[in-house]
Amino acid sequence: MRRSMRCTAKYTDRHRNSTAGSLNSATNRARHHPPDQRRRGNPMIKVLIVDDEPKLREGLRLLIPWEELGYTVVATASSGIEGLKQYQLFAPELIIADIRMPGMDGLRMLSELRQGGEECHVLILSGHADFEYAKQAITHRADGYLLKPVDEDELIDYLNKLRETIQNEALLKEQSGPDRDTLLYQLLQPGGSREAADEAAVLLGVAGRETEVVLIELKRPLKKEEERQEREERARQALQRRWSDPERGLFFVYPPYLGLLLTEPLQDQEARAALWGELERIMLKENLEFFAAAGGAVSGAGLSVRSCAAARELLGVRFFGAKGELLSGDSSSWPLPSVHPGEASLRDEEHRLLLAVESGSAGTIEDTVTSLLGRLAADKQEERTVKDQLMRIVSGISARLESAYPESRPMIEENQPALSQAYTADYLSEFRERLIAYLERVAEGLTAGRGDELKRILDLIQRRYSENLKLGTLADMFNYNSAYLGKMFKNYTGEHFNTYLDKVRIENAKQFLAQGMKVYEVAERVGYVNPDYFNAKFRKYVGMSPTAYRKEC
């Protein structure tokens, strides 16, 4: 009867002894067929285990006699994303990965590795006896496909066969010397020795030359198209053909990036624009979107790792860069595109934006969104932080509008996809434009059929009397001189703006007092911070104190 591995995370001494006994035959098979490592003195083959089940990861690591078979487990990972990171750190020759994992599954991880030019060996695990998974694994050049729970004998058979293949590949590589990809990796790998980098530069034919690294990041949508991998491969080949001469530059793969080691560094903005145009032509031909950053020139090829690190940092903050350009220079000195920090408090800015949408003032919507973004992005926080904070403000405004105008709810809900689309923006400038477009559409829907500007101002007062309404703020919204708007308002209502606002507040205060609310609560409810000031205003317009009025009700 064939055995299958049912792993557990806890191992008592008794359980370990029992497990050891159950593995005797498998271990004996490994000993009867000693790996070539012992005879040749070859290093152990490095293994990475990727599975989201902790018990299975530990079971594979502890129950298989790896060293007896000539292997060593150098790392484990719980997802495809983590697996890619561990691969970059340890460069294992063999990966054992589950298919079904949250975030990035095993097949997607394998696809990413192959697109990056990695030739490691992979065994795929799955709890699903579905041939479709096997076909996909074969497409990505997997070496084997095992069902869970893992059969120990079957896994050991795979390991014995793969060991010879991996050793032969290593031997051939050793005899032929390092290939260009290996040399470029030595040149650009963080933490590597300067001596190894200088030696790689000599073998690549770029020693003693000024160099600059350009990293290219392909934009990969969540929904991956079937032919996308082929298009990305064609773009990679086009880049490799274009940059294959040490006199101009060398193409390389640096997962998850594609890269260029330029031996003619970009001297000015004109040169950077020319390179961007060249990259854009290659990518647009394959209908691919991308980002790219130049790490700056360094005095010798052995220092290229610094330029590579700088380019990687720039891509990390690309949200704050200019769209359609090669990112370069010091990101802290990048001008924020079309945004500026305002002088008002954040709360005042939020209130101003609410009134702008409610009154239909497109100019004020644009100015206020611009000001808010300038405030949030001034110190170049993380992209997600900036987006989350402004989305919270805009979502809050949408909720308040739905509450004040229940009839507008269908219209606001209809525009919600546009708000979600804003969150996916790749650049700050795009994020700004999409938010403004969303708010302007909502404003148009709210103000449609609500009469002229003065009627809209009166409507605002009736709905927002408890807030800090000022004639000057409304004048800015409707692009009027404050004094002129005041005269128009007086002619239309027969009252000065502040008098009209006070009367609306007092009429609402009378209703709250009649409900039995306390005087200080009513004062705050209708927009008066100081209860004494409210008391004076109430006496002026009603002829008695708020307390006396409440007793009469």
C-alpha positions in Angstrom: 0.0 0.0 0.0 1.4 3.4 -0.9 1.8 5.9 1.8 0.6 9.5 1.8 1.8 12.4 3.9 -0.7 13.8 6.4 1.3 16.5 8.1 0.9 18.0 11.5 2.5 21.1 13.1 3.2 19.5 16.5 5.7 16.7 17.0 6.1 14.9 20.3 9.1 12.6 20.8 6.8 9.6 20.5 5.3 10.9 17.3 8.7 11.6 15.9 9.8 8.0 16.6 6.6 6.8 15.0 7.1 9.0 11.9 10.7 7.8 11.6 9.6 4.2 11.6 7.0 4.9 8.9 9.7 6.5 6.7 12.2 3.7 7.0 11.6 2.2 3.6 11.8 5.6 1.9 15.0 6.5 3.7 16.5 3.2 2.9 15.8 3.7 -0.8 17.6 7.0 -0.6 20.6 5.3 1.1 20.7 2.5 -1.4 20.8 5.0 -4.2 23.3 7.5 -2.8 23.1 10.9 -4.5 25.8 12.1 -6.7 26.6 14.9 -4.2 28.4 12.3 -2.1 30.5 10.9 -4.9 31.3 14.2 -6.6 31.4 16.5 -3.6 28.7 18.7 -5.2 26.8 21.2 -3.1 23.3 20.4 -1.8 20.5 21.3 -4.2 18.5 24.2 -2.7 14.7 23.7 -2.2 12.0 26.3 -1.6 8.6 25.1 -0.3 5.6 27.3 -1.1 2.2 26.4 0.5 -0.4 28.4 2.4 -1.0 25.4 4.9 1.6 25.6 7.7 1.1 22.0 8.6 1.9 20.9 5.1 5.0 23.1 4.8 6.4 21.8 8.1 5.5 18.2 7.1 7.3 18.4 3.8 10.3 20.1 5.5 10.6 17.6 8.4 9.4 14.2 7.1 11.3 13.9 3.8 15.0 12.9 4.3 16.3 15.8 2.2 20.0 15.6 3.0 20.0 11.9 2.4 18.6 12.7 -1.1 21.1 15.5 -1.7 18.8 18.4 -1.1 18.5 21.1 1.5 15.4 23.2 2.3 16.6 26.8 2.3 13.2 28.6 2.8 9.5 28.2 3.0 6.7 30.6 1.9 3.0 30.9 2.5 2.0 32.6 -0.8 3.2 33.1 -4.4 4.2 36.7 -3.7 6.3 35.6 -0.7 7.7 32.7 -2.8 9.0 35.2 -5.4 10.7 37.2 -2.7 12.3 34.1 -1.2 13.4 33.0 -4.7 15.2 36.3 -5.2 17.0 35.8 -1.9 18.0 32.2 -2.1 17.9 31.3 -5.8 16.8 27.7 -5.2 17.2 25.1 -8.0 13.9 23.4 -7.0 10.5 24.9 -6.0 7.7 22.7 -4.6 4.5 24.8 -4.7 0.8 24.5 -4.1 -1.6 25.5 -6.9 -4.3 27.1 -4.7 -3.0 29.9 -2.5 -4.5 33.3 -1.7 -3.1 36.4 -3.4 -0.9 34.7 -6.0 -1.3 31.0 -6.7 1.4 28.6 -7.7 0.7 28.7 -11.4 0.8 32.5 -11.4 4.1 32.4 -9.4 5.5 29.9 -11.9 4.4 32.1 -14.8 6.1 35.2 -13.3 9.3 33.2 -12.9 9.3 32.0 -16.5 8.5 35.5 -17.8 11.6 36.6 -15.8 13.7 34.0 -17.6 14.2 31.8 -14.6 14.9 28.2 -15.4 14.5 26.6 -11.9 12.7 23.3 -11.6 9.2 23.1 -10.1 6.9 20.4 -8.7 3.3 21.4 -8.4 1.0 20.2 -5.6 -2.8 20.3 -5.7 -5.7 18.9 -3.9 -7.7 18.9 -7.1 -7.6 15.9 -9.5 -8.3 18.2 -12.4 -6.4 17.7 -15.7 -6.8 21.4 -16.5 -4.4 22.3 -13.7 -1.9 19.7 -15.0 -2.1 21.2 -18.5 -1.4 24.7 -17.2 1.5 23.4 -15.1 3.0 21.7 -18.2 2.5 24.9 -20.2 4.8 26.7 -17.7 7.3 23.9 -17.8 6.6 22.3 -14.5 8.6 19.1 -13.8 5.8 17.2 -12.1 2.3 17.3 -10.7 1.4 15.6 -7.4 -1.9 15.3 -5.7 -2.5 16.0 -2.0 -2.0 14.4 0.4 1.5 13.9 -1.0 2.6 10.3 -1.6 6.1 10.1 0.0 7.4 7.4 -2.4 6.2 9.4 -5.5 7.8 12.6 -4.2 11.1 10.8 -3.5 11.0 9.3 -7.0 10.7 12.8 -8.5 13.6 14.0 -6.3 15.9 11.2 -7.4 15.2 11.9 -11.0 15.5 15.6 -10.7 18.8 15.4 -8.8 20.6 14.0 -11.8 19.1 16.5 -14.1 20.0 19.5 -11.9 23.5 18.2 -11.4 24.1 17.8 -15.1 22.9 21.3 -15.8 25.2 22.7 -13.1 28.1 20.8 -14.6 27.4 22.1 -18.1 27.2 25.6 -16.8 30.4 25.2 -15.0 32.2 23.9 -18.1 30.9 26.7 -20.3 31.5 29.5 -17.8 29.0 32.0 -16.6 26.4 33.3 -19.1 25.5 36.9 -19.6 22.4 36.8 -17.3 24.5 35.4 -14.5 27.2 38.1 -14.9 24.5 40.8 -15.0 23.0 39.3 -11.8 26.4 39.5 -10.1 26.8 43.0 -11.3 23.4 44.2 -10.0 22.8 42.0 -7.0 22.6 44.0 -3.7 25.0 42.8 -1.1 27.4 41.3 -3.6 31.1 41.9 -3.4 32.7 44.7 -5.4 35.4 42.3 -6.6 32.8 40.0 -8.1 31.0 43.0 -9.7 34.2 44.3 -11.2 35.0 40.8 -12.6 31.5 40.5 -14.1 32.0 44.0 -15.7 35.2 42.8 -17.4 33.6 39.6 -18.7 30.6 41.6 -20.0 32.8 44.1 -21.8 31.6 47.2 -19.9 34.5 47.6 -17.4 35.7 51.1 -16.8 32.6 52.7 -18.5 30.1 55.0 -17.1 26.8 53.1 -16.8 23.2 53.8 -15.9 20.4 51.3 -15.0 16.9 51.7 -16.3 14.2 49.4 -14.8 10.9 48.7 -16.6 7.8 47.6 -14.7 5.0 46.1 -16.8 1.5 47.0 -15.6 -0.3 43.7 -15.1 -4.1 44.0 -14.5 -5.7 41.7 -12.0 -7.6 40.0 -14.8 -4.9 38.4 -16.9 -5.6 38.0 -20.6 -4.8 34.6 -22.1 -2.4 36.0 -24.8 -0.8 38.5 -22.5 2.2 36.2 -21.7 3.0 35.9 -25.4 2.8 39.7 -25.9 5.1 40.2 -22.9 7.5 37.7 -24.3 7.6 39.4 -27.7 8.3 42.8 -26.0 11.1 41.2 -24.0 12.6 39.8 -27.1 12.4 43.2 -28.8 14.2 44.8 -25.9 16.8 42.1 -26.0 17.5 42.6 -29.7 17.7 46.4 -29.3 20.0 46.3 -26.3 22.5 43.5 -26.9 25.7 45.5 -27.6 28.1 46.5 -24.7 28.8 49.6 -26.7 25.2 50.8 -26.2 23.7 48.8 -23.5 22.6 45.3 -22.3 19.1 44.0 -21.6 18.5 41.9 -18.5 15.7 40.5 -16.4 15.5 41.5 -12.8 12.3 40.0 -11.4 9.7 41.6 -11.3 11.4 44.1 -13.6 12.9 44.2 -17.0 16.1 46.2 -17.2 18.7 48.0 -19.4 22.3 48.5 -18.4 23.2 51.6 -20.5 26.8 52.2 -21.3 25.8 55.6 -22.7 24.1 57.2 -19.7 21.2 59.6 -20.3 22.8 63.1 -20.1 19.7 65.3 -20.2 15.9 65.4 -20.4 16.0 65.2 -24.2 17.9 61.9 -23.9 15.4 60.6 -21.3 12.5 61.5 -23.5 14.1 59.8 -26.5 14.6 56.6 -24.5 11.0 56.7 -23.2 9.7 57.1 -26.8 11.7 54.1 -27.8 10.4 52.0 -25.0 6.8 53.2 -25.7 7.0 52.2 -29.3 8.0 48.6 -28.3 5.3 48.3 -25.6 2.5 49.9 -27.5 3.1 47.5 -30.4 2.1 44.7 -27.9 -0.6 46.8 -26.2 1.3 46.8 -22.9 1.3 49.6 -20.3 4.5 50.1 -18.4 6.5 52.3 -16.0 10.2 53.0 -16.2 12.8 54.7 -14.1 16.5 55.7 -14.6 18.8 55.3 -11.6 21.3 57.9 -12.6 24.9 57.5 -14.0 27.6 55.9 -12.0 31.4 56.2 -12.6 32.1 52.5 -13.2 30.2 49.4 -14.1 31.1 47.9 -10.8 28.9 50.5 -9.1 25.8 49.7 -11.3 24.1 48.2 -8.3 23.7 51.7 -6.9 22.0 52.9 -10.0 19.8 49.8 -10.0 18.8 50.5 -6.4 18.0 54.1 -7.2 15.8 53.1 -10.1 13.9 50.6 -7.9 13.3 53.3 -5.3 11.9 55.7 -7.9 9.5 53.0 -9.1 8.3 52.6 -5.5 7.1 56.3 -5.5 6.1 56.4 -9.2 2.6 57.5 -8.1 4.0 61.0 -7.5 5.9 61.2 -10.8 4.8 62.6 -14.1 2.7 60.4 -16.4 4.3 59.4 -19.7 7.8 60.1 -18.7 10.9 58.2 -17.6 11.2 58.7 -13.9 14.6 60.1 -12.8 16.4 62.3 -10.3 15.6 62.8 -6.6 12.0 62.0 -6.0 11.9 64.5 -3.1 12.4 67.3 -5.6 9.7 66.2 -8.0 7.1 68.9 -8.4 3.6 67.6 -7.5 1.7 67.7 -10.7 -1.1 70.3 -10.7 -1.6 70.2 -6.9 -0.8 72.7 -4.2 -1.3 72.7 -0.4 -4.1 75.0 0.9 -3.9 77.3 3.9 -7.2 76.4 5.4 -7.6 73.6 7.9 -8.4 70.1 6.6 -11.9 70.3 8.2 -12.6 73.6 6.5 -11.4 72.2 3.2 -13.8 69.3 3.5 -16.6 71.6 4.3 -15.8 73.8 1.3 -15.7 70.8 -1.0 -19.2 69.7 0.3 -20.6 73.1 -0.4 -19.0 73.2 -3.8 -20.6 70.0 -4.9 -23.9 71.0 -3.4 -23.9 74.3 -5.1 -22.6 73.0 -8.4 -19.5 75.1 -8.5 -17.1 73.2 -10.8 -14.3 75.7 -10.3 -14.3 75.4 -6.5 -14.5 71.6 -6.8 -11.3 71.6 -8.8 -9.5 74.1 -6.6 -10.5 72.2 -3.4 -9.5 68.8 -4.6 -6.2 70.2 -5.8 -5.6 71.8 -2.4 -6.5 68.7 -0.5 -4.2 66.5 -2.6 -1.4 69.0 -2.2 -1.9 68.8 1.6 -2.0 65.0 1.7 0.9 64.5 -0.8 3.2 67.2 0.3 5.6 64.8 2.1 5.1 62.0 -0.5 3.4 59.5 1.8 2.6 56.1 0.4 0.3 56.0 -2.5 -2.3 54.0 -0.6 -2.3 56.5 2.3 -2.9 59.5 0.0 -5.7 57.6 -1.8 -7.4 56.3 1.3 -7.5 59.6 3.0 -9.0 61.5 0.1 -11.4 58.7 -0.7 -12.6 58.8 2.9 -13.3 62.5 2.5 -15.1 62.1 -0.8 -17.1 59.1 0.4 -18.1 61.0 3.5 -19.3 63.9 1.3 -21.3 61.5 -0.9 -23.0 60.0 2.2 -23.9 63.5 3.6 -25.4 64.4 0.2 -27.5 61.2 0.1 -28.8 62.1 3.6 -29.6 65.7 2.7 -31.1 64.8 -0.7 -32.6 61.3 -0.4 -33.9 61.6 -4.0 -30.3 61.9 -5.2 -29.3 58.4 -4.0 -29.9 56.6 -7.3 -27.8 59.2 -9.1 -24.9 59.0 -6.6 -25.0 55.2 -6.7 -24.9 55.3 -10.5 -21.7 57.3 -10.4 -20.0 55.0 -7.8 -18.1 53.0 -10.4 -16.4 56.2 -11.5 -15.2 56.7 -7.9 -13.9 53.2 -7.7 -12.1 53.8 -11.0 -10.4 56.8 -9.5 -8.8 54.6 -6.9 -7.0 52.5 -9.6 -5.2 55.6 -11.0 -1.5 55.0 -11.5 -0.4 58.6 -11.0 -1.4 61.5 -8.7 -2.5 63.6 -11.7 -4.8 60.8 -12.9 -6.2 60.4 -9.4 -7.0 64.1 -9.2 -8.6 64.2 -12.6 -10.9 61.2 -11.9 -12.0 62.5 -8.5 -12.8 65.9 -10.0 -14.8 64.3 -12.8 -16.8 62.2 -10.3 -17.6 65.1 -8.1 -18.6 67.3 -11.0 -21.0 64.6 -12.3 -22.6 64.4 -8.8 -22.8 68.2 -8.7 -24.6 68.4 -12.0 -27.1 65.8 -10.9 -27.8 67.6 -7.7 -28.3 71.1 -9.2 -30.3 70.1 -12.2 -33.7 71.8 -12.1 -32.9 73.7 -8.8 -33.2 77.2 -10.3 -30.8 80.0 -10.5 -27.8 80.7 -8.3 -29.7 82.7 -5.6 -32.3 79.9 -5.2 -29.5 77.4 -4.8 -27.9 79.7 -2.1 -31.2 79.8 -0.2 -31.5 76.0 -0.5 -28.0 75.7 0.9 -28.9 77.9 3.9 -32.0 75.8 4.6 -30.0 72.6 4.6 -26.7 73.8 6.1 -27.8 76.5 8.5 -26.0 74.7 11.4 -22.6 74.9 9.6 -20.1 77.7 9.2 -21.7 79.4 6.2 -20.2 82.7 5.1 -21.1 85.1 2.3 -17.5 85.3 1.1 -17.3 81.5 0.7 -20.5 81.4 -1.3 -19.3 84.3 -3.4 -16.1 82.4 -4.3 -18.2 79.3 -5.2 -20.3 81.2 -7.7 -17.5 83.4 -8.9 -19.0 86.7 -7.5 -17.5 89.7 -5.7 -18.6 89.3 -2.1 -20.1 92.8 -1.9 -22.0 92.4 -5.1 -23.5 89.0 -4.1 -24.5 90.7 -0.8 -26.5 93.3 -2.7 -28.1 90.7 -4.9 -29.1 88.7 -1.9 -30.6 91.7 -0.1 -32.6 92.6 -3.2 -33.9 89.1 -3.6 -34.8 88.3 0.0 -35.2 91.7 1.6 -32.7 90.7 4.3 -28.9 90.9 4.6 -27.2 87.5 4.4 -26.3 87.2 8.1 -29.8 88.4 9.2 -31.4 85.8 6.9 -29.1 83.1 8.2 -29.8 84.0 11.9 -33.6 83.9 11.3 -33.4 80.4 9.7 -31.3 79.2 12.7 -33.7 80.7 15.2 -36.8 79.2 13.5 -35.1 75.7 13.7 -34.1 76.4 17.3 -37.7 77.0 18.3 -38.6 73.5 17.0 -35.8 71.9 19.0 -36.8 73.7 22.2 -40.4 72.6 21.7 -39.1 69.0 21.7 -37.6 69.6 25.1 -33.9 69.9 24.2 -31.6 71.8 26.6 -30.6 75.3 25.6 -26.9 74.6 25.2 -27.7 71.5 23.0 -30.0 73.6 20.8 -27.4 76.4 20.5 -24.8 73.9 19.2 -27.4 72.1 17.0 -28.2 75.3 15.0 -24.7 76.5 14.6 -23.9 78.8 17.6 -20.8 77.8 19.5 -21.4 80.2 22.4 -24.7 79.6 24.3 -24.8 83.2 25.5 -24.5 84.5 22.0 -27.4 82.2 21.0 -29.4 83.5 24.0 -28.9 87.1 22.8 -29.9 86.3 19.2 -33.0 84.4 20.4 -34.2 87.3 22.5 -33.6 89.7 19.6 -35.8 87.7 17.2 -38.3 86.1 19.5 -38.6 88.6 22.4 -37.9 86.1 25.2 -35.2 83.8 26.4 -34.8 80.2 25.0 -35.6 78.9 28.5 -38.9 80.9 28.8 -39.9 79.8 25.2 -39.4 76.2 26.1 -41.6 76.5 29.2 -44.4 78.0 27.2 -44.3 75.2 24.7 
